Amino acid sequence: MRQSSTKTTPLESVNRDREIPRFPLPPLLNQPLIDELTNLCFYQQDRVALVDLLFVFGSNILHNELGQLISQAIDQTEVKRILITGGVARYTDLRIDSVAESERILAAIRYRDRTDLRFMLETNSTNTLENVVEARKAYDFQTSTQLLFIAHSYATMRSYLTLRKFHTQGEITGWPLILPSEIEGYSVSQADWYKSEKGRALVWGEYLRFETYGRRGDFPIQAVEHTLHKIQMLLS
């Protein structure tokens, strides 16, 4: 297995609170608001056959499912370079873990021992913006002309826009990691997120991140300004 990593700063040893709660209480949702929140938060394009880099956003959950999705991407796109991000997220609402998210994700990939694949790990980041900023120290993905990323389904648009801030040229395609909800048969996906309490909370949290992180410039929001305005009008 060929693997590289970047370790530039020590991990924080003190827990901290999230700027946006993980499961904020959403307002009552009607169909127009559901439609606009879906347009805002979810990004997915037709699957492509040729990919020169797979970018994996860190996650503290569903590592086996992420490993399966990455293995599927390797099968279907024949990508040879896989950049996996994620350090140790130290939030007060999470169980403390000493193993970086990227290392847990790598361990769940069945092709990690193939010598024709290059796995690169980033082990310092604790959020989406840091995933991208720190990853650039491990690999200059500006050279990629066809980039595929994997992120939590409800965060795919924010993940795309964060990547686009630093990767201004080339194509970017997204694959969603579908999250389970508390209701069997209804996942946190583009089609079903509003049918579960967990899905509604996660997507509402994404809207709050657009209004907080996007407004301050963590990622560009020009492409979704119209949608944000429509949501604000529906909420007023």
GROMACS elastic network, one bead per residue, 0.5 to 0.9 nm:
[ bonds ]
;  ai    aj funct       b0    kb
    1   112     6  0.62207   500
    1   114     6  0.58303   500
    1   115     6  0.52945   500
    1   116     6  0.83283   500
    1   117     6  0.74691   500
    1   118     6  0.75083   500
    1   119     6  0.77896   500
    2   112     6  0.85395   500
    2   113     6  0.79277   500
    2   114     6  0.82053   500
    2   115     6  0.64450   500
    2   116     6  0.82767   500
    2   117     6  0.69662   500
    2   118     6  0.53102   500
    2   119     6  0.61715   500
    2   120     6  0.81898   500
    3   117     6  0.88624   500
    3   118     6  0.60832   500
    3   120     6  0.53108   500
    3   121     6  0.71751   500
    4   118     6  0.81931   500
    4   119     6  0.66778   500
    4   121     6  0.59069   500
    4   122     6  0.84419   500
    4   138     6  0.75651   500
    5   119     6  0.87818   500
    5   120     6  0.56744   500
    5   122     6  0.54590   500
    5   123     6  0.70539   500
    5   138     6  0.62144   500
    6   120     6  0.85125   500
    6   121     6  0.67610   500
    6   122     6  0.53628   500
    6   123     6  0.64944   500
    6   124     6  0.77431   500
    6   134     6  0.80151   500
    6   135     6  0.79788   500
    6   137     6  0.67306   500
    6   138     6  0.53716   500
    7    10     6  0.76640   500
    7   122     6  0.72644   500
    7   123     6  0.62679   500
    7   124     6  0.63296   500
    7   138     6  0.88777   500
    8   123     6  0.88474   500
    8   124     6  0.72557   500
    8   134     6  0.85023   500
    8   137     6  0.85756   500
    9    12     6  0.89508   500
    9   124     6  0.68697   500
   10    13     6  0.86684   500
   10   124     6  0.75906   500
   11    87     6  0.78436   500
   11    88     6  0.71324   500
   11    89     6  0.89017   500
   11    90     6  0.88554   500
   11   123     6  0.89668   500
   11   124     6  0.65065   500
   11   125     6  0.86907   500
   12    15     6  0.76883   500
   12    88     6  0.84990   500
   12    89     6  0.88131   500
   12    90     6  0.73370   500
   13    90     6  0.76480   500
   14    90     6  0.70635   500
   14    91     6  0.85981   500
   15    89     6  0.86135   500
   15    91     6  0.50953   500
   15    92     6  0.54818   500
   15    96     6  0.86457   500
   16    90     6  0.64356   500
   16    92     6  0.57193   500
   16    93     6  0.89104   500
   17    20     6  0.86180   500
   17    21     6  0.82890   500
   17    90     6  0.86496   500
   17    91     6  0.55808   500
   17    92     6  0.56861   500
   17    93     6  0.76551   500
   18    21     6  0.57376   500
   18    22     6  0.74399   500
   18    91     6  0.66194   500
   18    92     6  0.80020   500
   18    93     6  0.84962   500
   19   209     6  0.89550   500
   20    23     6  0.85586   500
   20    24     6  0.77096   500
   20   205     6  0.68129   500
   20   206     6  0.88588   500
   20   208     6  0.71548   500
   20   209     6  0.68951   500
   20   212     6  0.85045   500
   21    24     6  0.53965   500
   21   205     6  0.70115   500
   22    93     6  0.85573   500
   22   201     6  0.78342   500
   22   202     6  0.68088   500
   22   205     6  0.66965   500
   23    26     6  0.87142   500
   23   198     6  0.72470   500
   23   200     6  0.86254   500
   23   202     6  0.57227   500
   23   203     6  0.89056   500
   23   204     6  0.81694   500
   23   205     6  0.65995   500
   24   200     6  0.89654   500
   24   201     6  0.54427   500
   24   202     6  0.73902   500
   24   204     6  0.69160   500
   24   205     6  0.58997   500
   25   200     6  0.83467   500
   25   201     6  0.59348   500
   25   204     6  0.76644   500
   25   205     6  0.84273   500
   26    29     6  0.79770   500
   26   200     6  0.66290   500
   26   201     6  0.58162   500
   26   202     6  0.89332   500
   26   203     6  0.86204   500
   26   204     6  0.56477   500
   26   205     6  0.80335   500
   27   204     6  0.83897   500
   27   235     6  0.84510   500
   29    32     6  0.82039   500
   29    33     6  0.59622   500
   29    34     6  0.62406   500
   29   194     6  0.82553   500
   29   200     6  0.87135   500
   30    33     6  0.54346   500
   30    34     6  0.61649   500
   30    35     6  0.87361   500
   31    35     6  0.61118   500
   31    36     6  0.86973   500
   32    35     6  0.51217   500
   32    36     6  0.63412   500
   32    37     6  0.86724   500
   32   231     6  0.87322   500
   32   234     6  0.77775   500
   33    36     6  0.52081   500
   33    37     6  0.60621   500
   33    38     6  0.84417   500
   33   230     6  0.85675   500
   33   231     6  0.64259   500
   33   234     6  0.65132   500
   33   235     6  0.80920   500
   34    37     6  0.52573   500
   34    38     6  0.61041   500
   34    39     6  0.86489   500
   34   194     6  0.70792   500
   35    38     6  0.51655   500
   35    39     6  0.62833   500
   35    40     6  0.87268   500
   36    40     6  0.61191   500
   36    41     6  0.87008   500
   36   227     6  0.63358   500
   36   228     6  0.81343   500
   36   230     6  0.73168   500
   36   231     6  0.63689   500
   37    41     6  0.60986   500
   37    42     6  0.83610   500
   37   203     6  0.72883   500
   37   204     6  0.78657   500
   37   206     6  0.88773   500
   37   207     6  0.72287   500
   37   227     6  0.80930   500
   37   228     6  0.85608   500
   37   231     6  0.72715   500
   38    41     6  0.54783   500
   38    42     6  0.58229   500
   38   154     6  0.84440   500
   38   190     6  0.65381   500
   38   191     6  0.85299   500
   38   193     6  0.86396   500
   38   203     6  0.81597   500
   39    42     6  0.61093   500
   39    43     6  0.79663   500
   39   157     6  0.88212   500
   39   224     6  0.86838   500
   39   227     6  0.73385   500
   40    43     6  0.82163   500
   40   157     6  0.69293   500
   40   158     6  0.86736   500
   40   206     6  0.87160   500
   40   207     6  0.75697   500
   40   210     6  0.88063   500
   40   224     6  0.66301   500
   40   227     6  0.63640   500
   40   228     6  0.73529   500
   41   153     6  0.83913   500
   41   154     6  0.56821   500
   41   155     6  0.59732   500
   41   156     6  0.65869   500
   41   157     6  0.51399   500
   41   158     6  0.68422   500
   41   190     6  0.86615   500
   41   203     6  0.69489   500
   41   206     6  0.66134   500
   41   207     6  0.72453   500
   41   210     6  0.89075   500
   42   153     6  0.65398   500
   42   154     6  0.56175   500
   42   155     6  0.65566   500
   42   156     6  0.53273   500
   42   157     6  0.51101   500
   42   158     6  0.82706   500
   42   176     6  0.85460   500
   42   189     6  0.85162   500
   42   190     6  0.63177   500
   43   153     6  0.80082   500
   43   154     6  0.84454   500
   43   155     6  0.81349   500
   43   156     6  0.50779   500
   43   158     6  0.83729   500
   43   159     6  0.87203   500
   43   160     6  0.73305   500
   43   173     6  0.85980   500
   43   174     6  0.66110   500
   43   175     6  0.82871   500
   43   176     6  0.81145   500
   43   190     6  0.88154   500
   44    47     6  0.85885   500
   44   153     6  0.88703   500
   44   156     6  0.74026   500
   44   157     6  0.81413   500
   44   173     6  0.69050   500
   44   174     6  0.52162   500
   44   175     6  0.62513   500
   44   176     6  0.72254   500
   45    48     6  0.84782   500
   45   172     6  0.89548   500
   45   173     6  0.59417   500
   45   174     6  0.63873   500
   45   175     6  0.78542   500
   46   173     6  0.78616   500
   46   174     6  0.87425   500
   47    77     6  0.88977   500
   47   173     6  0.74890   500
   47   174     6  0.82862   500
   47   175     6  0.79625   500
   48    51     6  0.71862   500
   48    76     6  0.85384   500
   48    77     6  0.70407   500
   48   146     6  0.89527   500
   48   148     6  0.86047   500
   48   173     6  0.77569   500
   49    76     6  0.66606   500
   49    78     6  0.79054   500
   50    76     6  0.87338   500
   50    77     6  0.53915   500
   50    78     6  0.72092   500
   50    79     6  0.73563   500
   50   146     6  0.71783   500
   51    54     6  0.72066   500
   51    77     6  0.58383   500
   51    78     6  0.72267   500
   51    79     6  0.54205   500
   51    80     6  0.84722   500
   51   144     6  0.87014   500
   51   145     6  0.81319   500
   51   146     6  0.51084   500
   51   147     6  0.59470   500
   51   148     6  0.64742   500
   52    77     6  0.86821   500
   52    78     6  0.85201   500
   52    79     6  0.55695   500
   52    80     6  0.68589   500
   52    81     6  0.67002   500
   52    82     6  0.89242   500
   52   144     6  0.62196   500
   52   145     6  0.69829   500
   52   146     6  0.56269   500
   52   147     6  0.62181   500
   52   148     6  0.80697   500
   53    79     6  0.62765   500
   53    80     6  0.70912   500
   53    81     6  0.51275   500
   53    82     6  0.59638   500
   53    83     6  0.73613   500
   53   141     6  0.76819   500
   53   144     6  0.64096   500
   53   145     6  0.84458   500
   53   146     6  0.68482   500
   53   147     6  0.50593   500
   53   148     6  0.62927   500
   53   149     6  0.83392   500
   54    70     6  0.82862   500
   54    73     6  0.80892   500
   54    74     6  0.85989   500
   54    79     6  0.68792   500
   54    80     6  0.82193   500
   54    81     6  0.62991   500
   54    83     6  0.60512   500
   54    84     6  0.81834   500
   54   146     6  0.89876   500
   54   147     6  0.60774   500
   54   149     6  0.56556   500
   54   150     6  0.77571   500
   55    81     6  0.87170   500
   55    82     6  0.61819   500
   55    84     6  0.61394   500
   55    85     6  0.78291   500
   55   147     6  0.71672   500
   55   148     6  0.61037   500
   55   150     6  0.64742   500
   55   151     6  0.89379   500
   56    59     6  0.89764   500
   56    66     6  0.87988   500
   56    70     6  0.82050   500
   56    82     6  0.75745   500
   56    83     6  0.61329   500
   56    85     6  0.60351   500
   56    86     6  0.87554   500
   56   102     6  0.85629   500
   56   131     6  0.88467   500
   56   148     6  0.84903   500
   56   149     6  0.55962   500
   56   151     6  0.66186   500
   57    83     6  0.87955   500
   57    84     6  0.65724   500
   57    85     6  0.54234   500
   57    86     6  0.68431   500
   57   102     6  0.85486   500
   57   127     6  0.89001   500
   57   128     6  0.70194   500
   57   131     6  0.63934   500
   57   132     6  0.81960   500
   57   149     6  0.73690   500
   57   150     6  0.61882   500
   57   151     6  0.53980   500
   57   152     6  0.81915   500
   57   159     6  0.79376   500
   58    84     6  0.69964   500
   58    87     6  0.75183   500
   58   101     6  0.59308   500
   58   102     6  0.61696   500
   58   105     6  0.81709   500
   58   125     6  0.81723   500
   58   126     6  0.80201   500
   58   127     6  0.77881   500
   58   128     6  0.76607   500
   58   131     6  0.68744   500
   58   151     6  0.77781   500
   59    62     6  0.74486   500
   59    63     6  0.73025   500
   59    66     6  0.86093   500
   59    85     6  0.84937   500
   59    86     6  0.67733   500
   59   101     6  0.60275   500
   59   102     6  0.78827   500
   59   105     6  0.81514   500
   59   151     6  0.82042   500
   59   152     6  0.80794   500
   60    63     6  0.73642   500
   60    86     6  0.84173   500
   60    88     6  0.83201   500
   60    89     6  0.76063   500
   60    94     6  0.87667   500
   60   100     6  0.88080   500
   60   101     6  0.58870   500
   60   104     6  0.87542   500
   61    64     6  0.86883   500
   61    65     6  0.89125   500
   61    66     6  0.88270   500
   61   101     6  0.86594   500
   62    65     6  0.52210   500
   62    66     6  0.61584   500
   62    67     6  0.86264   500
   62   105     6  0.87409   500
   62   177     6  0.88542   500
   62   179     6  0.80864   500
   63    67     6  0.60913   500
   63    68     6  0.86424   500
   63   101     6  0.82311   500
   63   104     6  0.64758   500
   63   105     6  0.51368   500
   63   106     6  0.85579   500
   63   107     6  0.85208   500
   63   108     6  0.63905   500
   64    68     6  0.62771   500
   64    69     6  0.87142   500
   64   104     6  0.86851   500
   64   105     6  0.71825   500
   64   107     6  0.85440   500
   64   108     6  0.51990   500
   64   109     6  0.77509   500
   65    68     6  0.50881   500
   65    69     6  0.62834   500
   65    70     6  0.86512   500
   65   108     6  0.81040   500
   65   177     6  0.78119   500
   65   178     6  0.89122   500
   66    69     6  0.50756   500
   66    70     6  0.61168   500
   66    71     6  0.85172   500
   66   105     6  0.66581   500
   66   108     6  0.75158   500
   66   109     6  0.80486   500
   66   150     6  0.83444   500
   66   151     6  0.89512   500
   66   177     6  0.69214   500
   67    70     6  0.51243   500
   67    71     6  0.60983   500
   67    72     6  0.85299   500
   67   105     6  0.59607   500
   67   106     6  0.70100   500
   67   107     6  0.77786   500
   67   110     6  0.72961   500
   68    71     6  0.50653   500
   68    72     6  0.61359   500
   68    73     6  0.86673   500
   68   108     6  0.73862   500
   68   109     6  0.64641   500
   68   110     6  0.77301   500
   69    73     6  0.62392   500
   69    74     6  0.87067   500
   69   109     6  0.86803   500
   69   150     6  0.82469   500
   69   175     6  0.86458   500
   69   177     6  0.75478   500
   70    74     6  0.62789   500
   70    75     6  0.86507   500
   70    82     6  0.86637   500
   70   109     6  0.68410   500
   70   150     6  0.79677   500
   71    74     6  0.50567   500
   71    75     6  0.62475   500
   71    76     6  0.86931   500
   71   109     6  0.60428   500
   71   110     6  0.65978   500
   71   111     6  0.66399   500
   72    75     6  0.50254   500
   72    76     6  0.60903   500
   72    77     6  0.83906   500
   73    76     6  0.51638   500
   73    77     6  0.56837   500
   73    78     6  0.73790   500
   73    79     6  0.74064   500
   73   148     6  0.87823   500
   73   175     6  0.89948   500
   74    77     6  0.55720   500
   74    79     6  0.54083   500
   74    80     6  0.74517   500
   74    82     6  0.88620   500
   74   111     6  0.83684   500
   75    78     6  0.56618   500
   75    79     6  0.80684   500
   76    79     6  0.82991   500
   77    80     6  0.89745   500
   79    82     6  0.74904   500
   79   117     6  0.80084   500
   80   116     6  0.68292   500
   80   118     6  0.60720   500
   80   119     6  0.83282   500
   81   117     6  0.60987   500
   81   119     6  0.61344   500
   81   120     6  0.76620   500
   82   117     6  0.76481   500
   82   118     6  0.62484   500
   82   120     6  0.61600   500
   82   121     6  0.85319   500
   83   118     6  0.84016   500
   83   119     6  0.60617   500
   83   121     6  0.60111   500
   83   122     6  0.76299   500
   83   135     6  0.75903   500
   83   138     6  0.83238   500
   83   139     6  0.77876   500
   84   101     6  0.88011   500
   84   102     6  0.54906   500
   84   103     6  0.83087   500
   84   105     6  0.76684   500
   84   106     6  0.75504   500
   84   119     6  0.74352   500
   84   120     6  0.61568   500
   84   121     6  0.50291   500
   84   122     6  0.62536   500
   84   123     6  0.86864   500
   84   131     6  0.88166   500
   84   135     6  0.81344   500
   85   100     6  0.88869   500
   85   101     6  0.73068   500
   85   102     6  0.51379   500
   85   103     6  0.87135   500
   85   105     6  0.89827   500
   85   120     6  0.84606   500
   85   121     6  0.59474   500
   85   123     6  0.63876   500
   85   124     6  0.81727   500
   85   125     6  0.71182   500
   85   130     6  0.89448   500
   85   131     6  0.55416   500
   85   132     6  0.78899   500
   85   134     6  0.81629   500
   85   135     6  0.65557   500
   86    89     6  0.80098   500
   86   100     6  0.62116   500
   86   103     6  0.81329   500
   86   121     6  0.80811   500
   86   122     6  0.60766   500
   86   123     6  0.53163   500
   86   124     6  0.64095   500
   86   125     6  0.51775   500
   86   126     6  0.62504   500
   86   127     6  0.77667   500
   86   128     6  0.87976   500
   86   130     6  0.85181   500
   86   131     6  0.61821   500
   87    99     6  0.76810   500
   87   101     6  0.52931   500
   87   102     6  0.64735   500
   87   103     6  0.83671   500
   87   122     6  0.70618   500
   87   126     6  0.57444   500
   87   127     6  0.88544   500
   87   131     6  0.85888   500
   88    96     6  0.81102   500
   88    97     6  0.66189   500
   88    98     6  0.66424   500
   88    99     6  0.65310   500
   88   101     6  0.62118   500
   88   102     6  0.89506   500
   88   123     6  0.75268   500
   88   124     6  0.70909   500
   88   125     6  0.73893   500
   88   126     6  0.63393   500
   89    94     6  0.79876   500
   89    96     6  0.79752   500
   89    97     6  0.80831   500
   89   100     6  0.81895   500
   89   101     6  0.81298   500
   89   125     6  0.77517   500
   89   127     6  0.76876   500
   90    93     6  0.85708   500
   90    94     6  0.70349   500
   90    95     6  0.82543   500
   90    96     6  0.64841   500
   90    97     6  0.81232   500
   90   126     6  0.77016   500
   91    94     6  0.55085   500
   91    95     6  0.81635   500
   91    96     6  0.80350   500
   92    95     6  0.78485   500
   92    96     6  0.85062   500
   94    97     6  0.86295   500
   97   100     6  0.76562   500
   97   101     6  0.89320   500
   99   102     6  0.84774   500
   99   103     6  0.67990   500
   99   104     6  0.70483   500
  100   103     6  0.53414   500
  100   104     6  0.65907   500
  100   105     6  0.88429   500
  100   122     6  0.87790   500
  100   123     6  0.57709   500
  100   124     6  0.78356   500
  101   104     6  0.51990   500
  101   105     6  0.62207   500
  101   106     6  0.86728   500
  101   123     6  0.74026   500
  102   105     6  0.50696   500
  102   106     6  0.61452   500
  102   107     6  0.86760   500
  102   121     6  0.61577   500
  102   122     6  0.66789   500
  102   123     6  0.63066   500
  103   106     6  0.51143   500
  103   107     6  0.62908   500
  103   108     6  0.88901   500
  103   121     6  0.73049   500
  103   122     6  0.87910   500
  103   123     6  0.77079   500
  104   107     6  0.51840   500
  104   108     6  0.66397   500
  105   108     6  0.52757   500
  105   109     6  0.68985   500
  106   109     6  0.54573   500
  106   110     6  0.87142   500
  106   112     6  0.68117   500
  106   119     6  0.81715   500
  106   121     6  0.83690   500
  107   110     6  0.79158   500
  107   112     6  0.74321   500
  108   112     6  0.83523   500
  109   112     6  0.56040   500
  109   113     6  0.89867   500
  110   113     6  0.77259   500
  111   114     6  0.55871   500
  111   117     6  0.82119   500
  112   115     6  0.83865   500
  112   117     6  0.76892   500
  112   118     6  0.87797   500
  112   119     6  0.75246   500
  113   116     6  0.89056   500
  113   117     6  0.81472   500
  114   117     6  0.57662   500
  114   118     6  0.85469   500
  115   118     6  0.75424   500
  120   135     6  0.88992   500
  120   138     6  0.69642   500
  120   139     6  0.76498   500
  121   135     6  0.79347   500
  121   138     6  0.72196   500
  122   125     6  0.72599   500
  122   131     6  0.76799   500
  122   134     6  0.66601   500
  122   135     6  0.56170   500
  122   136     6  0.89576   500
  122   137     6  0.82611   500
  122   138     6  0.64326   500
  123   126     6  0.88560   500
  123   131     6  0.89419   500
  123   134     6  0.83382   500
  123   135     6  0.87616   500
  124   130     6  0.80557   500
  124   131     6  0.81677   500
  124   134     6  0.69687   500
  125   128     6  0.79069   500
  125   129     6  0.82325   500
  125   131     6  0.51933   500
  125   132     6  0.83796   500
  125   133     6  0.82713   500
  125   134     6  0.63241   500
  125   135     6  0.83879   500
  126   129     6  0.84840   500
  126   130     6  0.62901   500
  126   131     6  0.70263   500
  127   130     6  0.53178   500
  127   131     6  0.60268   500
  127   132     6  0.89641   500
  128   132     6  0.67311   500
  128   133     6  0.88593   500
  128   158     6  0.83739   500
  128   159     6  0.67590   500
  128   162     6  0.75610   500
  129   132     6  0.54797   500
  129   133     6  0.62605   500
  129   134     6  0.85315   500
  129   159     6  0.82941   500
  129   162     6  0.64199   500
  129   163     6  0.84676   500
  129   218     6  0.68167   500
  129   219     6  0.79152   500
  130   134     6  0.55749   500
  130   135     6  0.78379   500
  131   134     6  0.56807   500
  131   135     6  0.59271   500
  131   136     6  0.88035   500
  132   135     6  0.50461   500
  132   136     6  0.64138   500
  132   162     6  0.73218   500
  132   163     6  0.65278   500
  132   166     6  0.79243   500
  133   136     6  0.55614   500
  133   137     6  0.74155   500
  133   166     6  0.82459   500
  134   137     6  0.54708   500
  134   138     6  0.71484   500
  135   138     6  0.51362   500
  135   139     6  0.62989   500
  135   140     6  0.80600   500
  135   141     6  0.85040   500
  136   139     6  0.51453   500
  136   140     6  0.52699   500
  136   141     6  0.67278   500
  136   142     6  0.85954   500
  136   166     6  0.89661   500
  137   140     6  0.70551   500
  139   142     6  0.87504   500
  140   143     6  0.65481   500
  140   144     6  0.84106   500
  141   144     6  0.53386   500
  141   145     6  0.89120   500
  141   147     6  0.84461   500
  141   167     6  0.74269   500
  142   145     6  0.80268   500
  142   166     6  0.77555   500
  142   167     6  0.56249   500
  142   168     6  0.79649   500
  142   169     6  0.74811   500
  142   170     6  0.83559   500
  143   167     6  0.88774   500
  143   169     6  0.87979   500
  143   170     6  0.85421   500
  144   147     6  0.60722   500
  144   167     6  0.85295   500
  144   169     6  0.83805   500
  144   170     6  0.66462   500
  144   171     6  0.83680   500
  145   169     6  0.72426   500
  145   171     6  0.59432   500
  145   172     6  0.82844   500
  146   170     6  0.58870   500
  146   172     6  0.61170   500
  146   173     6  0.77501   500
  147   170     6  0.74159   500
  147   171     6  0.60447   500
  147   173     6  0.62752   500
  147   174     6  0.85595   500
  148   171     6  0.83323   500
  148   172     6  0.57735   500
  148   174     6  0.56881   500
  148   175     6  0.73627   500
  149   156     6  0.87525   500
  149   159     6  0.83575   500
  149   160     6  0.79241   500
  149   163     6  0.89543   500
  149   172     6  0.73962   500
  149   173     6  0.63148   500
  149   175     6  0.62194   500
  149   176     6  0.85194   500
  150   153     6  0.85874   500
  150   156     6  0.78465   500
  150   159     6  0.87417   500
  150   173     6  0.88130   500
  150   174     6  0.59040   500
  150   176     6  0.58398   500
  150   177     6  0.67021   500
  151   154     6  0.83427   500
  151   155     6  0.65914   500
  151   156     6  0.56995   500
  151   159     6  0.69155   500
  151   174     6  0.75890   500
  151   175     6  0.68463   500
  151   176     6  0.55174   500
  151   177     6  0.57719   500
  151   178     6  0.89631   500
  152   155     6  0.53674   500
  152   156     6  0.62347   500
  152   159     6  0.88025   500
  152   175     6  0.86563   500
  152   176     6  0.56163   500
  152   178     6  0.65058   500
  152   179     6  0.72096   500
  153   156     6  0.54626   500
  153   157     6  0.86758   500
  153   175     6  0.78287   500
  153   177     6  0.51637   500
  153   178     6  0.54411   500
  153   179     6  0.72119   500
  153   188     6  0.71252   500
  153   189     6  0.59258   500
  153   190     6  0.71329   500
  154   157     6  0.77241   500
  154   158     6  0.87480   500
  154   176     6  0.79558   500
  154   177     6  0.87160   500
  154   178     6  0.83524   500
  154   179     6  0.87719   500
  154   188     6  0.71220   500
  154   189     6  0.68300   500
  154   190     6  0.72541   500
  154   193     6  0.81485   500
  154   199     6  0.83016   500
  154   202     6  0.70993   500
  154   203     6  0.59751   500
  154   206     6  0.73218   500
  155   158     6  0.54612   500
  155   159     6  0.60403   500
  155   160     6  0.85895   500
  155   176     6  0.84776   500
  155   202     6  0.88554   500
  155   203     6  0.80217   500
  155   206     6  0.67331   500
  156   160     6  0.59792   500
  156   161     6  0.85815   500
  156   174     6  0.68504   500
  156   175     6  0.78628   500
  156   176     6  0.65789   500
  156   177     6  0.89460   500
  157   160     6  0.50245   500
  157   161     6  0.61676   500
  157   162     6  0.85373   500
  157   174     6  0.86527   500
  158   161     6  0.51470   500
  158   162     6  0.60672   500
  158   163     6  0.85898   500
  158   206     6  0.80434   500
  158   209     6  0.85828   500
  158   210     6  0.75992   500
  158   214     6  0.86205   500
  158   219     6  0.75336   500
  158   221     6  0.89477   500
  159   162     6  0.51558   500
  159   163     6  0.62474   500
  159   164     6  0.85726   500
  159   174     6  0.87519   500
  159   219     6  0.88297   500
  160   163     6  0.51917   500
  160   164     6  0.60714   500
  160   165     6  0.87080   500
  160   172     6  0.74644   500
  160   173     6  0.81329   500
  160   174     6  0.72477   500
  161   165     6  0.62206   500
  161   219     6  0.58246   500
  161   220     6  0.61471   500
  161   221     6  0.75100   500
  161   223     6  0.89356   500
  162   165     6  0.52704   500
  162   166     6  0.71595   500
  162   167     6  0.87542   500
  162   218     6  0.72327   500
  162   220     6  0.71941   500
  163   166     6  0.55775   500
  163   167     6  0.58017   500
  163   168     6  0.83099   500
  163   172     6  0.83813   500
  163   219     6  0.82342   500
  164   168     6  0.54275   500
  164   169     6  0.81241   500
  164   172     6  0.79267   500
  164   219     6  0.81163   500
  164   220     6  0.80846   500
  165   168     6  0.63126   500
  165   218     6  0.85905   500
  165   219     6  0.60749   500
  165   220     6  0.64448   500
  166   169     6  0.89755   500
  167   170     6  0.73975   500
  167   172     6  0.87693   500
  169   172     6  0.89749   500
  176   189     6  0.81586   500
  177   189     6  0.84678   500
  178   187     6  0.67181   500
  178   188     6  0.60556   500
  178   189     6  0.56545   500
  178   190     6  0.88173   500
  179   187     6  0.58288   500
  179   188     6  0.50588   500
  179   189     6  0.70236   500
  179   199     6  0.87137   500
  180   183     6  0.80576   500
  180   184     6  0.80241   500
  180   185     6  0.85398   500
  180   186     6  0.72559   500
  180   188     6  0.59626   500
  180   189     6  0.86446   500
  180   198     6  0.89214   500
  180   199     6  0.88545   500
  181   184     6  0.70677   500
  181   185     6  0.84013   500
  181   186     6  0.63903   500
  181   187     6  0.52013   500
  181   188     6  0.61366   500
  181   193     6  0.85304   500
  181   196     6  0.64622   500
  181   197     6  0.79004   500
  181   198     6  0.59585   500
  181   199     6  0.67707   500
  182   186     6  0.80843   500
  182   187     6  0.84059   500
  182   196     6  0.69046   500
  182   197     6  0.76218   500
  182   198     6  0.68967   500
  183   186     6  0.56742   500
  183   187     6  0.76630   500
  183   195     6  0.84403   500
  183   196     6  0.64309   500
  183   197     6  0.86801   500
  184   187     6  0.77440   500
  186   189     6  0.82009   500
  186   191     6  0.89997   500
  186   192     6  0.58639   500
  186   193     6  0.74489   500
  186   195     6  0.67416   500
  186   196     6  0.69150   500
  187   190     6  0.88486   500
  187   191     6  0.84357   500
  187   192     6  0.59492   500
  187   193     6  0.63227   500
  187   195     6  0.83709   500
  187   196     6  0.77903   500
  187   199     6  0.75663   500
  188   191     6  0.80629   500
  188   192     6  0.60516   500
  188   194     6  0.78933   500
  188   195     6  0.85283   500
  188   196     6  0.77110   500
  188   198     6  0.76178   500
  188   199     6  0.50256   500
  188   200     6  0.84839   500
  188   202     6  0.83741   500
  188   203     6  0.87841   500
  189   192     6  0.52915   500
  189   193     6  0.51460   500
  189   194     6  0.88215   500
  189   199     6  0.79783   500
  190   193     6  0.61076   500
  190   194     6  0.88307   500
  191   194     6  0.81870   500
  192   195     6  0.56177   500
  192   196     6  0.77545   500
  192   199     6  0.79388   500
  193   196     6  0.62537   500
  193   197     6  0.85187   500
  193   198     6  0.79901   500
  193   200     6  0.61701   500
  193   202     6  0.85522   500
  193   203     6  0.75671   500
  194   197     6  0.74404   500
  194   198     6  0.85549   500
  194   199     6  0.57233   500
  194   200     6  0.50448   500
  194   201     6  0.88262   500
  194   203     6  0.82765   500
  195   198     6  0.87931   500
  195   199     6  0.70886   500
  195   200     6  0.74275   500
  196   199     6  0.51801   500
  196   200     6  0.62508   500
  196   201     6  0.86539   500
  197   200     6  0.52465   500
  197   201     6  0.62192   500
  197   202     6  0.86737   500
  198   201     6  0.52076   500
  198   202     6  0.61579   500
  198   203     6  0.86572   500
  199   202     6  0.51939   500
  199   203     6  0.61384   500
  199   204     6  0.84275   500
  200   203     6  0.53802   500
  200   204     6  0.60216   500
  200   205     6  0.85078   500
  201   204     6  0.51538   500
  201   205     6  0.61073   500
  201   206     6  0.87064   500
  202   205     6  0.50634   500
  202   206     6  0.63976   500
  202   207     6  0.89428   500
  203   207     6  0.64687   500
  203   208     6  0.87867   500
  204   207     6  0.50962   500
  204   208     6  0.64299   500
  204   209     6  0.87350   500
  205   208     6  0.50359   500
  205   209     6  0.62627   500
  205   210     6  0.87816   500
  206   210     6  0.63361   500
  206   211     6  0.87058   500
  207   210     6  0.51344   500
  207   211     6  0.64057   500
  207   212     6  0.86794   500
  207   228     6  0.82894   500
  208   211     6  0.50351   500
  208   212     6  0.60383   500
  208   213     6  0.82159   500
  209   213     6  0.52214   500
  209   214     6  0.67310   500
  209   215     6  0.87977   500
  210   213     6  0.55984   500
  210   215     6  0.67815   500
  210   219     6  0.86815   500
  210   221     6  0.76412   500
  210   228     6  0.82876   500
  211   214     6  0.57490   500
  211   215     6  0.55280   500
  211   216     6  0.83601   500
  211   228     6  0.81707   500
  212   215     6  0.54623   500
  212   216     6  0.64194   500
  212   217     6  0.89104   500
  212   218     6  0.89703   500
  213   216     6  0.53714   500
  213   217     6  0.64317   500
  213   218     6  0.53754   500
  213   219     6  0.71788   500
  214   217     6  0.51773   500
  214   218     6  0.54952   500
  214   219     6  0.53383   500
  214   220     6  0.63440   500
  214   221     6  0.59247   500
  215   218     6  0.76666   500
  215   219     6  0.82894   500
  215   220     6  0.83354   500
  215   221     6  0.74766   500
  216   219     6  0.82307   500
  217   220     6  0.62978   500
  217   221     6  0.81523   500
  220   223     6  0.76085   500
  220   224     6  0.87480   500
  221   224     6  0.53458   500
  221   225     6  0.59390   500
  221   228     6  0.89543   500
  222   225     6  0.51864   500
  222   226     6  0.81537   500
  223   226     6  0.75527   500
  223   227     6  0.85808   500
  224   227     6  0.52297   500
  224   228     6  0.62177   500
  224   229     6  0.86550   500
  225   228     6  0.50266   500
  225   229     6  0.61244   500
  225   230     6  0.86308   500
  226   229     6  0.51067   500
  226   230     6  0.62749   500
  226   231     6  0.87382   500
  227   230     6  0.50598   500
  227   231     6  0.62536   500
  227   232     6  0.86443   500
  228   231     6  0.51298   500
  228   232     6  0.62244   500
  228   233     6  0.86787   500
  229   232     6  0.50531   500
  229   233     6  0.62250   500
  229   234     6  0.86769   500
  230   233     6  0.50625   500
  230   234     6  0.62300   500
  230   235     6  0.86595   500
  231   234     6  0.50543   500
  231   235     6  0.61827   500
  231   236     6  0.86894   500
  232   235     6  0.51057   500
  232   236     6  0.62332   500
  233   236     6  0.52360   500
